[in-house]
Amino acid sequence: MIRTAIPALLLTLSLAACSSPETDEQTAAAEQSQAAASEAATPPAAEPAPAELAGSCDDTQAQWIIGKTPTEKDVEQAKSDSKSDAVRSLKPGDAATMDFNPNRLNIILDEKGAVASVNCG
């Protein structure tokens, strides 16, 4: 904390030692410098997640599909039960995007085509 306070203190002392009268522009610049030093001393607050990241998917409501070899009707029912906007089934070795979509239900299949797990994301 001392390391971050020293630059702000030095800036304040430098401004106080200045004998010439300050103009409005100099005063504004000094205030901006002090504000910047203060911001550097305090860590930024965590930004709240956007509303679209809140998600409506609830994978606990689709756990019933685990162990089944799902039909198209089963997949649609799991999507409906989980209140997700989208669903994707992934087999071992399938390429998948790494984006996180909190409104998407992922159905993870094993080598035999049975559901190994479900999750939102």
Phi and psi restraints in degrees (range 20) as a CNS / XPLOR table:
assign (resid 1 and name C) (resid 2 and name N)
       (resid 2 and name CA) (resid 2 and name C) 1.0 -64.2 20.0 2
assign (resid 2 and name N) (resid 2 and name CA)
       (resid 2 and name C) (resid 3 and name N) 1.0 -40.8 20.0 2
assign (resid 2 and name C) (resid 3 and name N)
       (resid 3 and name CA) (resid 3 and name C) 1.0 -60.1 20.0 2
assign (resid 3 and name N) (resid 3 and name CA)
       (resid 3 and name C) (resid 4 and name N) 1.0 -38.2 20.0 2
assign (resid 3 and name C) (resid 4 and name N)
       (resid 4 and name CA) (resid 4 and name C) 1.0 -79.8 20.0 2
assign (resid 4 and name N) (resid 4 and name CA)
       (resid 4 and name C) (resid 5 and name N) 1.0 -22.9 20.0 2
assign (resid 4 and name C) (resid 5 and name N)
       (resid 5 and name CA) (resid 5 and name C) 1.0 -82.0 20.0 2
assign (resid 5 and name N) (resid 5 and name CA)
       (resid 5 and name C) (resid 6 and name N) 1.0 -26.9 20.0 2
assign (resid 5 and name C) (resid 6 and name N)
       (resid 6 and name CA) (resid 6 and name C) 1.0 -61.1 20.0 2
assign (resid 6 and name N) (resid 6 and name CA)
       (resid 6 and name C) (resid 7 and name N) 1.0 -48.8 20.0 2
assign (resid 6 and name C) (resid 7 and name N)
       (resid 7 and name CA) (resid 7 and name C) 1.0 -58.9 20.0 2
assign (resid 7 and name N) (resid 7 and name CA)
       (resid 7 and name C) (resid 8 and name N) 1.0 -38.9 20.0 2
assign (resid 7 and name C) (resid 8 and name N)
       (resid 8 and name CA) (resid 8 and name C) 1.0 -66.4 20.0 2
assign (resid 8 and name N) (resid 8 and name CA)
       (resid 8 and name C) (resid 9 and name N) 1.0 -39.2 20.0 2
assign (resid 8 and name C) (resid 9 and name N)
       (resid 9 and name CA) (resid 9 and name C) 1.0 -66.7 20.0 2
assign (resid 9 and name N) (resid 9 and name CA)
       (resid 9 and name C) (resid 10 and name N) 1.0 -43.8 20.0 2
assign (resid 9 and name C) (resid 10 and name N)
       (resid 10 and name CA) (resid 10 and name C) 1.0 -61.9 20.0 2
assign (resid 10 and name N) (resid 10 and name CA)
       (resid 10 and name C) (resid 11 and name N) 1.0 -40.1 20.0 2
assign (resid 10 and name C) (resid 11 and name N)
       (resid 11 and name CA) (resid 11 and name C) 1.0 -62.8 20.0 2
assign (resid 11 and name N) (resid 11 and name CA)
       (resid 11 and name C) (resid 12 and name N) 1.0 -43.2 20.0 2
assign (resid 11 and name C) (resid 12 and name N)
       (resid 12 and name CA) (resid 12 and name C) 1.0 -63.8 20.0 2
assign (resid 12 and name N) (resid 12 and name CA)
       (resid 12 and name C) (resid 13 and name N) 1.0 -44.0 20.0 2
assign (resid 12 and name C) (resid 13 and name N)
       (resid 13 and name CA) (resid 13 and name C) 1.0 -66.0 20.0 2
assign (resid 13 and name N) (resid 13 and name CA)
       (resid 13 and name C) (resid 14 and name N) 1.0 -37.8 20.0 2
assign (resid 13 and name C) (resid 14 and name N)
       (resid 14 and name CA) (resid 14 and name C) 1.0 -62.1 20.0 2
assign (resid 14 and name N) (resid 14 and name CA)
       (resid 14 and name C) (resid 15 and name N) 1.0 -43.2 20.0 2
assign (resid 14 and name C) (resid 15 and name N)
       (resid 15 and name CA) (resid 15 and name C) 1.0 -67.7 20.0 2
assign (resid 15 and name N) (resid 15 and name CA)
       (resid 15 and name C) (resid 16 and name N) 1.0 -36.7 20.0 2
assign (resid 15 and name C) (resid 16 and name N)
       (resid 16 and name CA) (resid 16 and name C) 1.0 -70.7 20.0 2
assign (resid 16 and name N) (resid 16 and name CA)
       (resid 16 and name C) (resid 17 and name N) 1.0 -32.4 20.0 2
assign (resid 16 and name C) (resid 17 and name N)
       (resid 17 and name CA) (resid 17 and name C) 1.0 -77.2 20.0 2
assign (resid 17 and name N) (resid 17 and name CA)
       (resid 17 and name C) (resid 18 and name N) 1.0 -15.6 20.0 2
assign (resid 17 and name C) (resid 18 and name N)
       (resid 18 and name CA) (resid 18 and name C) 1.0 -66.3 20.0 2
assign (resid 18 and name N) (resid 18 and name CA)
       (resid 18 and name C) (resid 19 and name N) 1.0 122.8 20.0 2
assign (resid 18 and name C) (resid 19 and name N)
       (resid 19 and name CA) (resid 19 and name C) 1.0 -90.1 20.0 2
assign (resid 19 and name N) (resid 19 and name CA)
       (resid 19 and name C) (resid 20 and name N) 1.0 -19.4 20.0 2
assign (resid 19 and name C) (resid 20 and name N)
       (resid 20 and name CA) (resid 20 and name C) 1.0 -79.3 20.0 2
assign (resid 20 and name N) (resid 20 and name CA)
       (resid 20 and name C) (resid 21 and name N) 1.0 147.2 20.0 2
assign (resid 20 and name C) (resid 21 and name N)
       (resid 21 and name CA) (resid 21 and name C) 1.0 -65.8 20.0 2
assign (resid 21 and name N) (resid 21 and name CA)
       (resid 21 and name C) (resid 22 and name N) 1.0 139.2 20.0 2
assign (resid 21 and name C) (resid 22 and name N)
       (resid 22 and name CA) (resid 22 and name C) 1.0 -87.0 20.0 2
assign (resid 22 and name N) (resid 22 and name CA)
       (resid 22 and name C) (resid 23 and name N) 1.0 145.2 20.0 2
assign (resid 22 and name C) (resid 23 and name N)
       (resid 23 and name CA) (resid 23 and name C) 1.0 -85.9 20.0 2
assign (resid 23 and name N) (resid 23 and name CA)
       (resid 23 and name C) (resid 24 and name N) 1.0 169.8 20.0 2
assign (resid 23 and name C) (resid 24 and name N)
       (resid 24 and name CA) (resid 24 and name C) 1.0 -60.6 20.0 2
assign (resid 24 and name N) (resid 24 and name CA)
       (resid 24 and name C) (resid 25 and name N) 1.0 -36.9 20.0 2
assign (resid 24 and name C) (resid 25 and name N)
       (resid 25 and name CA) (resid 25 and name C) 1.0 -66.2 20.0 2
assign (resid 25 and name N) (resid 25 and name CA)
       (resid 25 and name C) (resid 26 and name N) 1.0 -41.4 20.0 2
assign (resid 25 and name C) (resid 26 and name N)
       (resid 26 and name CA) (resid 26 and name C) 1.0 -65.2 20.0 2
assign (resid 26 and name N) (resid 26 and name CA)
       (resid 26 and name C) (resid 27 and name N) 1.0 -40.9 20.0 2
assign (resid 26 and name C) (resid 27 and name N)
       (resid 27 and name CA) (resid 27 and name C) 1.0 -63.2 20.0 2
assign (resid 27 and name N) (resid 27 and name CA)
       (resid 27 and name C) (resid 28 and name N) 1.0 -44.0 20.0 2
assign (resid 27 and name C) (resid 28 and name N)
       (resid 28 and name CA) (resid 28 and name C) 1.0 -63.8 20.0 2
assign (resid 28 and name N) (resid 28 and name CA)
       (resid 28 and name C) (resid 29 and name N) 1.0 -40.6 20.0 2
assign (resid 28 and name C) (resid 29 and name N)
       (resid 29 and name CA) (resid 29 and name C) 1.0 -64.8 20.0 2
assign (resid 29 and name N) (resid 29 and name CA)
       (resid 29 and name C) (resid 30 and name N) 1.0 -40.9 20.0 2
assign (resid 29 and name C) (resid 30 and name N)
       (resid 30 and name CA) (resid 30 and name C) 1.0 -64.4 20.0 2
assign (resid 30 and name N) (resid 30 and name CA)
       (resid 30 and name C) (resid 31 and name N) 1.0 -42.2 20.0 2
assign (resid 30 and name C) (resid 31 and name N)
       (resid 31 and name CA) (resid 31 and name C) 1.0 -64.1 20.0 2
assign (resid 31 and name N) (resid 31 and name CA)
       (resid 31 and name C) (resid 32 and name N) 1.0 -38.3 20.0 2
assign (resid 31 and name C) (resid 32 and name N)
       (resid 32 and name CA) (resid 32 and name C) 1.0 -65.4 20.0 2
assign (resid 32 and name N) (resid 32 and name CA)
       (resid 32 and name C) (resid 33 and name N) 1.0 -40.0 20.0 2
assign (resid 32 and name C) (resid 33 and name N)
       (resid 33 and name CA) (resid 33 and name C) 1.0 -63.4 20.0 2
assign (resid 33 and name N) (resid 33 and name CA)
       (resid 33 and name C) (resid 34 and name N) 1.0 -42.6 20.0 2
assign (resid 33 and name C) (resid 34 and name N)
       (resid 34 and name CA) (resid 34 and name C) 1.0 -64.9 20.0 2
assign (resid 34 and name N) (resid 34 and name CA)
       (resid 34 and name C) (resid 35 and name N) 1.0 -39.7 20.0 2
assign (resid 34 and name C) (resid 35 and name N)
       (resid 35 and name CA) (resid 35 and name C) 1.0 -65.4 20.0 2
assign (resid 35 and name N) (resid 35 and name CA)
       (resid 35 and name C) (resid 36 and name N) 1.0 -40.0 20.0 2
assign (resid 35 and name C) (resid 36 and name N)
       (resid 36 and name CA) (resid 36 and name C) 1.0 -64.8 20.0 2
assign (resid 36 and name N) (resid 36 and name CA)
       (resid 36 and name C) (resid 37 and name N) 1.0 -40.8 20.0 2
assign (resid 36 and name C) (resid 37 and name N)
       (resid 37 and name CA) (resid 37 and name C) 1.0 -65.1 20.0 2
assign (resid 37 and name N) (resid 37 and name CA)
       (resid 37 and name C) (resid 38 and name N) 1.0 -39.3 20.0 2
assign (resid 37 and name C) (resid 38 and name N)
       (resid 38 and name CA) (resid 38 and name C) 1.0 -65.5 20.0 2
assign (resid 38 and name N) (resid 38 and name CA)
       (resid 38 and name C) (resid 39 and name N) 1.0 -41.1 20.0 2
assign (resid 38 and name C) (resid 39 and name N)
       (resid 39 and name CA) (resid 39 and name C) 1.0 -64.5 20.0 2
assign (resid 39 and name N) (resid 39 and name CA)
       (resid 39 and name C) (resid 40 and name N) 1.0 -37.1 20.0 2
assign (resid 39 and name C) (resid 40 and name N)
       (resid 40 and name CA) (resid 40 and name C) 1.0 -66.5 20.0 2
assign (resid 40 and name N) (resid 40 and name CA)
       (resid 40 and name C) (resid 41 and name N) 1.0 -28.5 20.0 2
assign (resid 40 and name C) (resid 41 and name N)
       (resid 41 and name CA) (resid 41 and name C) 1.0 -78.9 20.0 2
assign (resid 41 and name N) (resid 41 and name CA)
       (resid 41 and name C) (resid 42 and name N) 1.0 -23.7 20.0 2
assign (resid 41 and name C) (resid 42 and name N)
       (resid 42 and name CA) (resid 42 and name C) 1.0 -109.5 20.0 2
assign (resid 42 and name N) (resid 42 and name CA)
       (resid 42 and name C) (resid 43 and name N) 1.0 135.4 20.0 2
assign (resid 42 and name C) (resid 43 and name N)
       (resid 43 and name CA) (resid 43 and name C) 1.0 -68.6 20.0 2
assign (resid 43 and name N) (resid 43 and name CA)
       (resid 43 and name C) (resid 44 and name N) 1.0 147.9 20.0 2
assign (resid 43 and name C) (resid 44 and name N)
       (resid 44 and name CA) (resid 44 and name C) 1.0 -67.6 20.0 2
assign (resid 44 and name N) (resid 44 and name CA)
       (resid 44 and name C) (resid 45 and name N) 1.0 146.4 20.0 2
assign (resid 44 and name C) (resid 45 and name N)
       (resid 45 and name CA) (resid 45 and name C) 1.0 -74.8 20.0 2
assign (resid 45 and name N) (resid 45 and name CA)
       (resid 45 and name C) (resid 46 and name N) 1.0 147.9 20.0 2
assign (resid 45 and name C) (resid 46 and name N)
       (resid 46 and name CA) (resid 46 and name C) 1.0 -65.6 20.0 2
assign (resid 46 and name N) (resid 46 and name CA)
       (resid 46 and name C) (resid 47 and name N) 1.0 135.7 20.0 2
assign (resid 46 and name C) (resid 47 and name N)
       (resid 47 and name CA) (resid 47 and name C) 1.0 -78.9 20.0 2
assign (resid 47 and name N) (resid 47 and name CA)
       (resid 47 and name C) (resid 48 and name N) 1.0 137.1 20.0 2
assign (resid 47 and name C) (resid 48 and name N)
       (resid 48 and name CA) (resid 48 and name C) 1.0 -67.2 20.0 2
assign (resid 48 and name N) (resid 48 and name CA)
       (resid 48 and name C) (resid 49 and name N) 1.0 148.5 20.0 2
assign (resid 48 and name C) (resid 49 and name N)
       (resid 49 and name CA) (resid 49 and name C) 1.0 -67.6 20.0 2
assign (resid 49 and name N) (resid 49 and name CA)
       (resid 49 and name C) (resid 50 and name N) 1.0 139.4 20.0 2
assign (resid 49 and name C) (resid 50 and name N)
       (resid 50 and name CA) (resid 50 and name C) 1.0 -60.1 20.0 2
assign (resid 50 and name N) (resid 50 and name CA)
       (resid 50 and name C) (resid 51 and name N) 1.0 154.3 20.0 2
assign (resid 50 and name C) (resid 51 and name N)
       (resid 51 and name CA) (resid 51 and name C) 1.0 -58.0 20.0 2
assign (resid 51 and name N) (resid 51 and name CA)
       (resid 51 and name C) (resid 52 and name N) 1.0 -34.9 20.0 2
assign (resid 51 and name C) (resid 52 and name N)
       (resid 52 and name CA) (resid 52 and name C) 1.0 -69.5 20.0 2
assign (resid 52 and name N) (resid 52 and name CA)
       (resid 52 and name C) (resid 53 and name N) 1.0 -17.6 20.0 2
assign (resid 52 and name C) (resid 53 and name N)
       (resid 53 and name CA) (resid 53 and name C) 1.0 -85.8 20.0 2
assign (resid 53 and name N) (resid 53 and name CA)
       (resid 53 and name C) (resid 54 and name N) 1.0 -8.3 20.0 2
assign (resid 53 and name C) (resid 54 and name N)
       (resid 54 and name CA) (resid 54 and name C) 1.0 -62.1 20.0 2
assign (resid 54 and name N) (resid 54 and name CA)
       (resid 54 and name C) (resid 55 and name N) 1.0 -40.2 20.0 2
assign (resid 54 and name C) (resid 55 and name N)
       (resid 55 and name CA) (resid 55 and name C) 1.0 78.0 20.0 2
assign (resid 55 and name N) (resid 55 and name CA)
       (resid 55 and name C) (resid 56 and name N) 1.0 147.1 20.0 2
assign (resid 55 and name C) (resid 56 and name N)
       (resid 56 and name CA) (resid 56 and name C) 1.0 -118.2 20.0 2
assign (resid 56 and name N) (resid 56 and name CA)
       (resid 56 and name C) (resid 57 and name N) 1.0 -4.3 20.0 2
assign (resid 56 and name C) (resid 57 and name N)
       (resid 57 and name CA) (resid 57 and name C) 1.0 -68.9 20.0 2
assign (resid 57 and name N) (resid 57 and name CA)
       (resid 57 and name C) (resid 58 and name N) 1.0 133.1 20.0 2
assign (resid 57 and name C) (resid 58 and name N)
       (resid 58 and name CA) (resid 58 and name C) 1.0 -129.0 20.0 2
assign (resid 58 and name N) (resid 58 and name CA)
       (resid 58 and name C) (resid 59 and name N) 1.0 93.8 20.0 2
assign (resid 58 and name C) (resid 59 and name N)
       (resid 59 and name CA) (resid 59 and name C) 1.0 -66.4 20.0 2
assign (resid 59 and name N) (resid 59 and name CA)
       (resid 59 and name C) (resid 60 and name N) 1.0 -16.5 20.0 2
assign (resid 59 and name C) (resid 60 and name N)
       (resid 60 and name CA) (resid 60 and name C) 1.0 -65.1 20.0 2
assign (resid 60 and name N) (resid 60 and name CA)
       (resid 60 and name C) (resid 61 and name N) 1.0 -23.3 20.0 2
assign (resid 60 and name C) (resid 61 and name N)
       (resid 61 and name CA) (resid 61 and name C) 1.0 -82.8 20.0 2
assign (resid 61 and name N) (resid 61 and name CA)
       (resid 61 and name C) (resid 62 and name N) 1.0 -5.6 20.0 2
assign (resid 61 and name C) (resid 62 and name N)
       (resid 62 and name CA) (resid 62 and name C) 1.0 -115.9 20.0 2
assign (resid 62 and name N) (resid 62 and name CA)
       (resid 62 and name C) (resid 63 and name N) 1.0 12.5 20.0 2
assign (resid 62 and name C) (resid 63 and name N)
       (resid 63 and name CA) (resid 63 and name C) 1.0 -64.9 20.0 2
assign (resid 63 and name N) (resid 63 and name CA)
       (resid 63 and name C) (resid 64 and name N) 1.0 -21.2 20.0 2
assign (resid 63 and name C) (resid 64 and name N)
       (resid 64 and name CA) (resid 64 and name C) 1.0 -61.4 20.0 2
assign (resid 64 and name N) (resid 64 and name CA)
       (resid 64 and name C) (resid 65 and name N) 1.0 -20.3 20.0 2
assign (resid 64 and name C) (resid 65 and name N)
       (resid 65 and name CA) (resid 65 and name C) 1.0 -81.3 20.0 2
assign (resid 65 and name N) (resid 65 and name CA)
       (resid 65 and name C) (resid 66 and name N) 1.0 -15.6 20.0 2
assign (resid 65 and name C) (resid 66 and name N)
       (resid 66 and name CA) (resid 66 and name C) 1.0 -61.8 20.0 2
assign (resid 66 and name N) (resid 66 and name CA)
       (resid 66 and name C) (resid 67 and name N) 1.0 132.6 20.0 2
assign (resid 66 and name C) (resid 67 and name N)
       (resid 67 and name CA) (resid 67 and name C) 1.0 94.1 20.0 2
assign (resid 67 and name N) (resid 67 and name CA)
       (resid 67 and name C) (resid 68 and name N) 1.0 -17.6 20.0 2
assign (resid 67 and name C) (resid 68 and name N)
       (resid 68 and name CA) (resid 68 and name C) 1.0 -87.7 20.0 2
assign (resid 68 and name N) (resid 68 and name CA)
       (resid 68 and name C) (resid 69 and name N) 1.0 152.6 20.0 2
assign (resid 68 and name C) (resid 69 and name N)
       (resid 69 and name CA) (resid 69 and name C) 1.0 -91.3 20.0 2
assign (resid 69 and name N) (resid 69 and name CA)
       (resid 69 and name C) (resid 70 and name N) 1.0 103.0 20.0 2
assign (resid 69 and name C) (resid 70 and name N)
       (resid 70 and name CA) (resid 70 and name C) 1.0 -73.3 20.0 2
assign (resid 70 and name N) (resid 70 and name CA)
       (resid 70 and name C) (resid 71 and name N) 1.0 140.7 20.0 2
assign (resid 70 and name C) (resid 71 and name N)
       (resid 71 and name CA) (resid 71 and name C) 1.0 -91.4 20.0 2
assign (resid 71 and name N) (resid 71 and name CA)
       (resid 71 and name C) (resid 72 and name N) 1.0 172.6 20.0 2
assign (resid 71 and name C) (resid 72 and name N)
       (resid 72 and name CA) (resid 72 and name C) 1.0 -60.6 20.0 2
assign (resid 72 and name N) (resid 72 and name CA)
       (resid 72 and name C) (resid 73 and name N) 1.0 -37.1 20.0 2
assign (resid 72 and name C) (resid 73 and name N)
       (resid 73 and name CA) (resid 73 and name C) 1.0 -65.5 20.0 2
assign (resid 73 and name N) (resid 73 and name CA)
       (resid 73 and name C) (resid 74 and name N) 1.0 -40.1 20.0 2
assign (resid 73 and name C) (resid 74 and name N)
       (resid 74 and name CA) (resid 74 and name C) 1.0 -62.4 20.0 2
assign (resid 74 and name N) (resid 74 and name CA)
       (resid 74 and name C) (resid 75 and name N) 1.0 -42.8 20.0 2
assign (resid 74 and name C) (resid 75 and name N)
       (resid 75 and name CA) (resid 75 and name C) 1.0 -62.8 20.0 2
assign (resid 75 and name N) (resid 75 and name CA)
       (resid 75 and name C) (resid 76 and name N) 1.0 -44.7 20.0 2
assign (resid 75 and name C) (resid 76 and name N)
       (resid 76 and name CA) (resid 76 and name C) 1.0 -64.8 20.0 2
assign (resid 76 and name N) (resid 76 and name CA)
       (resid 76 and name C) (resid 77 and name N) 1.0 -37.1 20.0 2
assign (resid 76 and name C) (resid 77 and name N)
       (resid 77 and name CA) (resid 77 and name C) 1.0 -67.2 20.0 2
assign (resid 77 and name N) (resid 77 and name CA)
       (resid 77 and name C) (resid 78 and name N) 1.0 -41.2 20.0 2
assign (resid 77 and name C) (resid 78 and name N)
       (resid 78 and name CA) (resid 78 and name C) 1.0 -63.2 20.0 2
assign (resid 78 and name N) (resid 78 and name CA)
       (resid 78 and name C) (resid 79 and name N) 1.0 -40.2 20.0 2
assign (resid 78 and name C) (resid 79 and name N)
       (resid 79 and name CA) (resid 79 and name C) 1.0 -61.4 20.0 2
assign (resid 79 and name N) (resid 79 and name CA)
       (resid 79 and name C) (resid 80 and name N) 1.0 -45.6 20.0 2
assign (resid 79 and name C) (resid 80 and name N)
       (resid 80 and name CA) (resid 80 and name C) 1.0 -65.3 20.0 2
assign (resid 80 and name N) (resid 80 and name CA)
       (resid 80 and name C) (resid 81 and name N) 1.0 -45.8 20.0 2
assign (resid 80 and name C) (resid 81 and name N)
       (resid 81 and name CA) (resid 81 and name C) 1.0 -62.1 20.0 2
assign (resid 81 and name N) (resid 81 and name CA)
       (resid 81 and name C) (resid 82 and name N) 1.0 -37.1 20.0 2
assign (resid 81 and name C) (resid 82 and name N)
       (resid 82 and name CA) (resid 82 and name C) 1.0 -83.7 20.0 2
assign (resid 82 and name N) (resid 82 and name CA)
       (resid 82 and name C) (resid 83 and name N) 1.0 -4.7 20.0 2
assign (resid 82 and name C) (resid 83 and name N)
       (resid 83 and name CA) (resid 83 and name C) 1.0 58.2 20.0 2
assign (resid 83 and name N) (resid 83 and name CA)
       (resid 83 and name C) (resid 84 and name N) 1.0 36.0 20.0 2
assign (resid 83 and name C) (resid 84 and name N)
       (resid 84 and name CA) (resid 84 and name C) 1.0 -93.2 20.0 2
assign (resid 84 and name N) (resid 84 and name CA)
       (resid 84 and name C) (resid 85 and name N) 1.0 156.5 20.0 2
assign (resid 84 and name C) (resid 85 and name N)
       (resid 85 and name CA) (resid 85 and name C) 1.0 -85.4 20.0 2
assign (resid 85 and name N) (resid 85 and name CA)
       (resid 85 and name C) (resid 86 and name N) 1.0 -24.5 20.0 2
assign (resid 85 and name C) (resid 86 and name N)
       (resid 86 and name CA) (resid 86 and name C) 1.0 -144.3 20.0 2
assign (resid 86 and name N) (resid 86 and name CA)
       (resid 86 and name C) (resid 87 and name N) 1.0 161.4 20.0 2
assign (resid 86 and name C) (resid 87 and name N)
       (resid 87 and name CA) (resid 87 and name C) 1.0 -143.7 20.0 2
assign (resid 87 and name N) (resid 87 and name CA)
       (resid 87 and name C) (resid 88 and name N) 1.0 145.0 20.0 2
assign (resid 87 and name C) (resid 88 and name N)
       (resid 88 and name CA) (resid 88 and name C) 1.0 -140.7 20.0 2
assign (resid 88 and name N) (resid 88 and name CA)
       (resid 88 and name C) (resid 89 and name N) 1.0 141.5 20.0 2
assign (resid 88 and name C) (resid 89 and name N)
       (resid 89 and name CA) (resid 89 and name C) 1.0 -105.5 20.0 2
assign (resid 89 and name N) (resid 89 and name CA)
       (resid 89 and name C) (resid 90 and name N) 1.0 132.1 20.0 2
assign (resid 89 and name C) (resid 90 and name N)
       (resid 90 and name CA) (resid 90 and name C) 1.0 -123.4 20.0 2
assign (resid 90 and name N) (resid 90 and name CA)
       (resid 90 and name C) (resid 91 and name N) 1.0 122.2 20.0 2
assign (resid 90 and name C) (resid 91 and name N)
       (resid 91 and name CA) (resid 91 and name C) 1.0 -93.6 20.0 2
assign (resid 91 and name N) (resid 91 and name CA)
       (resid 91 and name C) (resid 92 and name N) 1.0 160.7 20.0 2
assign (resid 91 and name C) (resid 92 and name N)
       (resid 92 and name CA) (resid 92 and name C) 1.0 -56.2 20.0 2
assign (resid 92 and name N) (resid 92 and name CA)
       (resid 92 and name C) (resid 93 and name N) 1.0 132.2 20.0 2
assign (resid 92 and name C) (resid 93 and name N)
       (resid 93 and name CA) (resid 93 and name C) 1.0 88.5 20.0 2
assign (resid 93 and name N) (resid 93 and name CA)
       (resid 93 and name C) (resid 94 and name N) 1.0 -8.4 20.0 2
assign (resid 93 and name C) (resid 94 and name N)
       (resid 94 and name CA) (resid 94 and name C) 1.0 -67.3 20.0 2
assign (resid 94 and name N) (resid 94 and name CA)
       (resid 94 and name C) (resid 95 and name N) 1.0 142.0 20.0 2
assign (resid 94 and name C) (resid 95 and name N)
       (resid 95 and name CA) (resid 95 and name C) 1.0 -78.5 20.0 2
assign (resid 95 and name N) (resid 95 and name CA)
       (resid 95 and name C) (resid 96 and name N) 1.0 140.5 20.0 2
assign (resid 95 and name C) (resid 96 and name N)
       (resid 96 and name CA) (resid 96 and name C) 1.0 -144.7 20.0 2
assign (resid 96 and name N) (resid 96 and name CA)
       (resid 96 and name C) (resid 97 and name N) 1.0 145.3 20.0 2
assign (resid 96 and name C) (resid 97 and name N)
       (resid 97 and name CA) (resid 97 and name C) 1.0 -69.6 20.0 2
assign (resid 97 and name N) (resid 97 and name CA)
       (resid 97 and name C) (resid 98 and name N) 1.0 153.1 20.0 2
assign (resid 97 and name C) (resid 98 and name N)
       (resid 98 and name CA) (resid 98 and name C) 1.0 -98.1 20.0 2
assign (resid 98 and name N) (resid 98 and name CA)
       (resid 98 and name C) (resid 99 and name N) 1.0 8.5 20.0 2
assign (resid 98 and name C) (resid 99 and name N)
       (resid 99 and name CA) (resid 99 and name C) 1.0 -69.6 20.0 2
assign (resid 99 and name N) (resid 99 and name CA)
       (resid 99 and name C) (resid 100 and name N) 1.0 148.7 20.0 2
assign (resid 99 and name C) (resid 100 and name N)
       (resid 100 and name CA) (resid 100 and name C) 1.0 -98.7 20.0 2
assign (resid 100 and name N) (resid 100 and name CA)
       (resid 100 and name C) (resid 101 and name N) 1.0 121.3 20.0 2
assign (resid 100 and name C) (resid 101 and name N)
       (resid 101 and name CA) (resid 101 and name C) 1.0 -123.4 20.0 2
assign (resid 101 and name N) (resid 101 and name CA)
       (resid 101 and name C) (resid 102 and name N) 1.0 102.8 20.0 2
assign (resid 101 and name C) (resid 102 and name N)
       (resid 102 and name CA) (resid 102 and name C) 1.0 -66.9 20.0 2
assign (resid 102 and name N) (resid 102 and name CA)
       (resid 102 and name C) (resid 103 and name N) 1.0 -8.6 20.0 2
assign (resid 102 and name C) (resid 103 and name N)
       (resid 103 and name CA) (resid 103 and name C) 1.0 -103.7 20.0 2
assign (resid 103 and name N) (resid 103 and name CA)
       (resid 103 and name C) (resid 104 and name N) 1.0 12.8 20.0 2
assign (resid 103 and name C) (resid 104 and name N)
       (resid 104 and name CA) (resid 104 and name C) 1.0 -113.3 20.0 2
assign (resid 104 and name N) (resid 104 and name CA)
       (resid 104 and name C) (resid 105 and name N) 1.0 136.2 20.0 2
assign (resid 104 and name C) (resid 105 and name N)
       (resid 105 and name CA) (resid 105 and name C) 1.0 -96.8 20.0 2
assign (resid 105 and name N) (resid 105 and name CA)
       (resid 105 and name C) (resid 106 and name N) 1.0 126.6 20.0 2
assign (resid 105 and name C) (resid 106 and name N)
       (resid 106 and name CA) (resid 106 and name C) 1.0 -102.2 20.0 2
assign (resid 106 and name N) (resid 106 and name CA)
       (resid 106 and name C) (resid 107 and name N) 1.0 126.2 20.0 2
assign (resid 106 and name C) (resid 107 and name N)
       (resid 107 and name CA) (resid 107 and name C) 1.0 -108.7 20.0 2
assign (resid 107 and name N) (resid 107 and name CA)
       (resid 107 and name C) (resid 108 and name N) 1.0 113.8 20.0 2
assign (resid 107 and name C) (resid 108 and name N)
       (resid 108 and name CA) (resid 108 and name C) 1.0 -98.4 20.0 2
assign (resid 108 and name N) (resid 108 and name CA)
       (resid 108 and name C) (resid 109 and name N) 1.0 120.9 20.0 2
assign (resid 108 and name C) (resid 109 and name N)
       (resid 109 and name CA) (resid 109 and name C) 1.0 -100.2 20.0 2
assign (resid 109 and name N) (resid 109 and name CA)
       (resid 109 and name C) (resid 110 and name N) 1.0 153.7 20.0 2
assign (resid 109 and name C) (resid 110 and name N)
       (resid 110 and name CA) (resid 110 and name C) 1.0 -92.1 20.0 2
assign (resid 110 and name N) (resid 110 and name CA)
       (resid 110 and name C) (resid 111 and name N) 1.0 -174.0 20.0 2
assign (resid 110 and name C) (resid 111 and name N)
       (resid 111 and name CA) (resid 111 and name C) 1.0 -61.8 20.0 2
assign (resid 111 and name N) (resid 111 and name CA)
       (resid 111 and name C) (resid 112 and name N) 1.0 -26.8 20.0 2
assign (resid 111 and name C) (resid 112 and name N)
       (resid 112 and name CA) (resid 112 and name C) 1.0 -89.3 20.0 2
assign (resid 112 and name N) (resid 112 and name CA)
       (resid 112 and name C) (resid 113 and name N) 1.0 -4.5 20.0 2
assign (resid 112 and name C) (resid 113 and name N)
       (resid 113 and name CA) (resid 113 and name C) 1.0 92.5 20.0 2
assign (resid 113 and name N) (resid 113 and name CA)
       (resid 113 and name C) (resid 114 and name N) 1.0 4.5 20.0 2
assign (resid 113 and name C) (resid 114 and name N)
       (resid 114 and name CA) (resid 114 and name C) 1.0 -87.1 20.0 2
assign (resid 114 and name N) (resid 114 and name CA)
       (resid 114 and name C) (resid 115 and name N) 1.0 151.8 20.0 2
assign (resid 114 and name C) (resid 115 and name N)
       (resid 115 and name CA) (resid 115 and name C) 1.0 -72.9 20.0 2
assign (resid 115 and name N) (resid 115 and name CA)
       (resid 115 and name C) (resid 116 and name N) 1.0 122.6 20.0 2
assign (resid 115 and name C) (resid 116 and name N)
       (resid 116 and name CA) (resid 116 and name C) 1.0 -92.1 20.0 2
assign (resid 116 and name N) (resid 116 and name CA)
       (resid 116 and name C) (resid 117 and name N) 1.0 -34.8 20.0 2
assign (resid 116 and name C) (resid 117 and name N)
       (resid 117 and name CA) (resid 117 and name C) 1.0 -163.7 20.0 2
assign (resid 117 and name N) (resid 117 and name CA)
       (resid 117 and name C) (resid 118 and name N) 1.0 163.3 20.0 2
assign (resid 117 and name C) (resid 118 and name N)
       (resid 118 and name CA) (resid 118 and name C) 1.0 -133.7 20.0 2
assign (resid 118 and name N) (resid 118 and name CA)
       (resid 118 and name C) (resid 119 and name N) 1.0 145.0 20.0 2
assign (resid 118 and name C) (resid 119 and name N)
       (resid 119 and name CA) (resid 119 and name C) 1.0 -157.1 20.0 2
assign (resid 119 and name N) (resid 119 and name CA)
       (resid 119 and name C) (resid 120 and name N) 1.0 160.7 20.0 2
assign (resid 119 and name C) (resid 120 and name N)
       (resid 120 and name CA) (resid 120 and name C) 1.0 -94.3 20.0 2
assign (resid 120 and name N) (resid 120 and name CA)
       (resid 120 and name C) (resid 121 and name N) 1.0 146.5 20.0 2
